[in-house]
Amino acid sequence: MQSIRTLAIIKPDALRSGDAGKILTVIEDSGLTIEAARMFRLTREQAGEFYGVHKGKPFYEELLSFMTSGPCIALVLSGENTIARWRELMGATDPEKAAEGTIRKLYGTSVRFNACHGSDAPETARQEIAFFFSGSELPEN
């Protein structure tokens, strides 16, 4: 059986606050596998392409400014029920509404500064992974 992969991003706020290593530990302790990792800094053009689905929304410009404000870490995660498990580990987008022990509850400070991103569906995951990683950078699935 093929394992479904998902994309995770540790956002600039989590790197600035020194929480990236703690988030990686949460991922590893959960039993998910980190198949690939890359530190990067998005340009405004790249951020606009990646978050194009949000273009025209009131928060779009702030999102682009935030995501280009510092380095991020993109991860390809795999395991059983990967997408659902990663989304559960992240917690609600708003850290105040996130369950205790989730990444966003522990390391996020607001809806805007919520420490991490995760794909929401298999097709989105495939597109998002391809945005950051070439096929040769990933182990055979």
Secondary structure, DSSP 8 states (H G I E B T S, - for coil): ----EEEEEE-HHHHHTT-HHHHHHHHHHHT-EEEEEEEE---HHHHHHHTGGGTTSTTHHHHHHHHTSS-EEEEEEESTTHHHHHHHHH--SSTTTS-TTSHHHHH--SSSS-SEEE-SSHHHHHHHHHHH--GGGS---
